[in-house]
């Protein structure tokens, strides 16, 4: 079980790091964008800030979709591994209950 959790984390780490790294520096550094994100008093102010960096935001969104796909794949693999681990455990417990003293 712990191995499945570790493999899930290891599978997600590169995509998560890529997503965080992909936030364009221009966007992070733009005070108007930061203010719009931080305060977002109106949808219009956020829309205007995002429009300033539309191409960079698209690249970041594309990286976000890659992260989403990686998360989905890792979750599927994790679910299968955990199900297999539980099935093996139930099978081994069932065998031990069928024989005296688990032998």
ZIBEL-V544968 format. One record per backbone hydrogen bond with DSSP energy under -1.0 kcal/mol. CO is the residue of the C=O (numbers start at 0). NH is the residue of the N-H. E is the energy in kcal/mol with one decimal. If there is no record, write none. Layout:
BEGIN
co=CO nh=NH e=E
co=CO nh=NH e=E
END
This chain:
BEGIN
co=0 nh=4 e=-2.1
co=1 nh=5 e=-2.5
co=2 nh=6 e=-2.6
co=3 nh=7 e=-2.2
co=4 nh=8 e=-2.3
co=5 nh=9 e=-2.8
co=6 nh=10 e=-2.3
co=7 nh=11 e=-1.9
co=8 nh=12 e=-2.1
co=11 nh=15 e=-2.7
co=12 nh=16 e=-2.6
co=13 nh=17 e=-2.3
co=14 nh=18 e=-2.4
co=15 nh=19 e=-2.4
co=16 nh=20 e=-2.6
co=17 nh=21 e=-1.7
co=23 nh=27 e=-2.3
co=24 nh=28 e=-2.8
co=25 nh=29 e=-1.1
co=29 nh=33 e=-2.5
co=30 nh=34 e=-2.7
co=31 nh=35 e=-2.4
co=32 nh=36 e=-2.6
co=33 nh=37 e=-3.1
co=34 nh=38 e=-3.0
co=35 nh=39 e=-1.1
co=41 nh=45 e=-1.5
co=42 nh=46 e=-2.7
co=43 nh=47 e=-2.6
co=44 nh=48 e=-2.0
co=45 nh=49 e=-2.4
co=46 nh=50 e=-2.2
co=47 nh=51 e=-1.3
co=49 nh=52 e=-1.2
co=50 nh=53 e=-1.1
co=52 nh=56 e=-2.8
co=53 nh=57 e=-2.2
co=54 nh=58 e=-2.0
co=55 nh=59 e=-2.2
co=56 nh=60 e=-2.8
co=57 nh=61 e=-2.6
co=58 nh=62 e=-2.1
co=59 nh=63 e=-2.1
co=60 nh=64 e=-2.1
co=61 nh=65 e=-1.8
co=62 nh=66 e=-2.1
co=63 nh=67 e=-2.4
co=64 nh=68 e=-2.4
co=65 nh=69 e=-2.2
co=66 nh=70 e=-2.7
co=67 nh=71 e=-2.6
co=68 nh=72 e=-2.4
co=69 nh=73 e=-2.6
co=70 nh=74 e=-2.8
co=71 nh=75 e=-2.3
co=72 nh=76 e=-2.4
co=73 nh=77 e=-2.7
co=74 nh=78 e=-2.7
co=75 nh=79 e=-2.2
co=76 nh=80 e=-2.5
co=77 nh=81 e=-2.8
co=78 nh=82 e=-2.3
co=79 nh=83 e=-2.4
co=80 nh=84 e=-2.4
co=81 nh=85 e=-2.7
co=82 nh=86 e=-2.5
co=83 nh=87 e=-2.5
co=84 nh=88 e=-2.3
co=85 nh=89 e=-3.0
co=86 nh=90 e=-2.4
co=87 nh=91 e=-2.4
co=88 nh=92 e=-2.6
co=89 nh=93 e=-2.6
co=90 nh=94 e=-2.0
co=91 nh=95 e=-1.9
co=92 nh=96 e=-1.7
co=93 nh=97 e=-1.0
co=94 nh=98 e=-1.0
co=98 nh=101 e=-1.6
co=99 nh=102 e=-1.9
END
